[in-house]
Every structure is written in structure tokens, then in C-alpha cells.
Amino acid sequence: MSKLYIVPTPIGNLKDMTFRAVEVLKDVDLILAEDTRTSGKLLKHFDISTQMHSHHMYNEHKMVDRIIDRLKSGETIALISDAGTPAISDPGFLLTRACIQNNIEVECLPGATAFVPALVNSGLPNDKFVFEGFLPVKKGRQTRIKLLSKEERTMIFYESPHKLIKTLTQFAEYFGEDRQVSVSRELTKLYEETVRGTVKEVLTHFENKTPKGEFVVVVEGKK
């Protein structure tokens, strides 16, 4: 039977790949990968020889109809991203929605995603939280941050190394320098690190230590 599998992949440590994920990737007819070069290394490591096609933010709109046609013909297809769970700040939503609209079964496997360990080890309240992903790069960025300054739930952001200082500076301006924050980088990797404190303290830390790697920023909600 045709089915789309959403398959999480490790965010760093290859040991976080599940047995079930390997099994599914070996059994499907096709794997859609965000970057076939990156995913090729993962597949080689687990001795997976399934054919891959590129599926990323620049071509997903054009590819959806063709993928739906293949699924309707009875194929099984897996979608993976470079790291973590597809559709979480990565391509996947458009294809999932199209499958549901066409009565094609979708199954998402549990697995790695960066914001969960960052939230849990932040020490900030995690009974209620809001995931913001990446902030707008330019248009709407300031407006979004102003709006979030009133958010009472813990907030989670993804950030790149070259924008981290700017983001923390804006948080200090709009959330206040004393707001608690936890910044995790390179989760599950060799140089994993979490820095906790006030926005001012964490900003000072990274002003004195050049940000490197991929970051998850967890911010306390307004009291």
C-alpha cells in the first residue's frame, strides 16, 4: 500500500538513529532527501541502498504533484531532512498536507529533534511552551519580537551562529536584560554546550566567545 513515511534522522550523533528508521529507509521505494550529499553519508553508514531524490525548500512546490502521482501508483516513499524531524523548520509540511488531501496514508516515526533536549535541559518551565523556530530575517522581525515580549509561556527559537548576537541583543532590548535564557549548541555532538543565565549574562558570554555551530535558544516567558 502507498504510504509516506516521515523519518527523523540524527541531529549529530549517529547512534541516535532508531532501528525502525533504518528498517523503513531500507524497505521504501524512494527516499526524498533535503540534501542528497549529506543524506548519502548517513545511508552509507547504515548500509541503505534505496534510491534518493532531492526534496528541499527550493523545489518542493514543483515536486509535490509528481510525488503524489508516485504514491497513488502504489509506491512507498520516505521523507528525511539533513538532521532532525522533517517539517520542523524544514521541508515536509506541503507534502504531508497534499497526502492528507489525497487520502494517502502518512506515518511519522518518533525520533530526534533539536528543540526537545534543549527545552528539557534549560531548567525553564516546560509544561507549556511555544516553538517559534527561526525568526524572520528582516521584514517582520522586530514586530514579531515585540509581540513575543508579552508571551507568558517558555519560548524556543532556532538560530544560526552569525545571527545569535543580534538576536540576544534584541531579546535584551524587548524582553529585558534580566530575562532568563538558555542557549544550547551542537546538541549530541562532540562540542555540545549549554549556557544558562540572564539575557545579559549569556550575551556577554557569546560576545567574548565567537558563536560556532547550530543554536537552540530557550527564553523564559513574561512573569
C-alpha positions in Angstrom: 0.0 0.0 0.0 1.2 3.5 -0.8 2.4 5.5 2.2 4.5 8.5 3.0 6.9 7.9 5.9 8.3 11.0 7.8 11.6 9.7 9.2 13.7 11.7 11.7 17.5 11.4 11.4 20.2 12.2 14.0 20.9 15.8 14.7 24.6 14.9 15.3 25.3 11.6 17.0 24.6 8.7 14.5 23.8 6.4 17.5 20.5 8.3 17.8 19.2 6.7 14.6 16.5 4.2 15.5 16.3 0.6 14.4 12.9 1.3 12.9 14.1 4.3 10.9 16.8 2.2 9.3 14.3 -0.6 8.5 11.9 1.8 6.9 14.6 3.5 4.8 15.7 0.1 3.5 12.2 -1.0 2.7 10.7 2.0 0.9 10.8 2.5 -2.9 12.2 6.0 -2.7 13.8 8.4 -0.2 13.3 12.2 -0.5 16.3 13.9 1.0 16.9 17.6 1.7 20.5 17.3 0.6 21.4 14.0 -1.1 25.1 14.5 -0.4 24.5 14.9 3.4 22.0 12.1 3.5 24.2 9.9 1.3 26.7 9.7 4.1 24.0 8.7 6.6 22.7 6.0 4.2 26.1 4.6 3.5 26.8 4.4 7.3 23.7 2.2 7.8 24.2 0.3 4.5 21.0 1.7 3.0 21.0 1.5 -0.8 17.5 2.9 -1.5 17.3 5.4 -4.4 17.2 9.1 -3.3 15.8 12.2 -4.9 16.4 15.8 -3.8 13.5 17.5 -2.0 14.2 20.9 -0.5 12.6 24.3 0.1 13.5 25.5 -3.4 11.9 22.6 -5.3 9.2 21.2 -3.0 6.4 23.2 -4.6 7.2 21.8 -8.0 7.7 18.3 -6.8 4.6 17.7 -4.8 2.3 16.7 -7.6 4.8 14.2 -9.1 5.4 12.6 -5.7 1.6 12.3 -5.1 1.3 10.6 -8.5 4.0 8.1 -7.5 2.3 7.4 -4.2 -1.1 7.0 -5.9 0.6 4.4 -8.2 1.3 2.3 -5.1 4.8 3.3 -4.1 6.1 3.8 -0.6 8.2 6.9 0.0 10.2 8.2 3.0 11.0 11.9 3.6 14.1 12.8 5.5 15.9 16.1 6.3 19.6 16.8 6.8 19.0 16.4 10.6 16.1 16.0 12.9 12.4 15.6 12.1 11.2 16.8 8.6 8.7 19.7 8.6 10.1 21.1 11.9 11.8 24.2 10.4 12.5 22.0 7.3 10.5 20.9 4.2 7.7 18.5 4.8 4.5 20.4 5.5 3.5 20.8 1.9 3.9 17.2 1.0 2.2 16.0 4.2 -0.8 18.2 3.6 -1.0 17.1 -0.1 -1.0 13.4 1.0 -3.8 14.0 3.5 -5.8 15.9 0.9 -5.4 12.9 -1.5 -6.3 10.3 1.2 -2.7 8.9 1.2 -1.6 7.5 4.5 1.1 9.4 6.3 3.1 7.9 9.2 5.6 9.9 11.2 8.2 8.0 13.1 9.4 9.3 16.5 12.9 10.5 16.7 15.5 13.2 17.0 14.6 16.9 17.0 16.8 19.6 18.5 14.4 21.7 20.5 13.2 18.9 22.9 16.5 18.3 24.6 17.3 22.0 24.6 14.0 22.7 26.3 14.3 19.9 28.9 17.8 20.8 29.9 17.2 24.5 30.0 15.8 24.4 33.5 12.9 26.7 32.4 9.2 25.7 32.7 8.3 23.2 30.0 4.7 22.3 30.9 3.6 25.0 28.4 5.8 26.4 25.7 5.7 27.9 22.2 8.1 26.9 19.4 9.0 29.8 17.1 11.7 28.2 15.0 13.7 30.8 13.1 12.8 34.5 13.5 12.2 36.5 10.3 15.5 37.6 8.8 14.4 41.2 8.0 10.8 42.0 7.3 8.6 41.5 10.4 11.4 40.5 12.7 11.1 43.5 15.1 7.3 43.2 15.1 7.5 39.5 15.9 9.9 40.1 18.8 7.7 42.9 20.2 4.7 40.7 20.1 6.6 37.9 21.9 7.7 40.2 24.7 4.2 39.6 26.1 4.3 35.8 25.8 4.0 34.1 29.2 5.0 30.6 28.0 8.6 29.5 27.6 9.7 30.3 24.0 12.0 28.3 21.8 14.0 29.6 18.8 16.5 28.2 16.3 19.4 30.5 15.4 22.5 30.5 13.2 25.9 31.4 14.7 26.2 34.7 12.7 22.8 36.0 14.0 23.0 34.8 17.6 24.5 38.1 19.0 21.9 40.2 17.1 19.1 38.0 18.4 20.2 38.1 22.1 20.7 41.9 21.8 17.2 42.3 20.6 15.9 40.0 23.4 17.7 42.2 25.9 16.0 45.3 24.4 12.5 43.9 24.2 12.3 41.2 26.8 14.7 42.8 29.3 18.3 42.1 30.3 17.2 40.1 33.4 15.0 37.6 31.5 16.3 34.0 31.9 17.6 32.3 28.8 19.3 29.0 27.9 21.4 28.6 24.8 22.3 25.2 23.6 24.7 24.5 20.7 25.9 21.4 18.8 23.4 19.1 20.6 24.5 15.5 20.7 27.8 16.4 19.1 31.4 16.4 20.5 31.3 20.1 21.5 27.8 20.2 22.9 27.4 23.1 25.3 24.5 24.8 27.1 24.9 28.3 28.6 22.3 29.5 31.1 21.7 32.8 32.8 20.1 36.2 32.2 20.0 37.5 28.7 22.7 40.0 29.6 25.0 37.3 31.0 24.5 34.9 28.1 25.0 37.8 25.6 28.3 38.7 27.3 29.4 35.1 27.2 29.0 34.9 23.4 30.4 38.4 22.8 33.6 37.1 24.4 33.4 33.7 22.7 32.7 33.5 19.0 29.4 31.6 18.3 30.0 28.4 16.4 27.6 25.6 15.4 23.8 25.5 15.4 21.9 27.0 18.3 18.6 26.5 20.1 17.6 29.4 22.3 15.1 28.9 25.1 13.7 32.0 26.7 11.6 32.4 29.9 8.1 33.7 29.4 7.0 37.0 30.8 6.2 36.8 34.5 
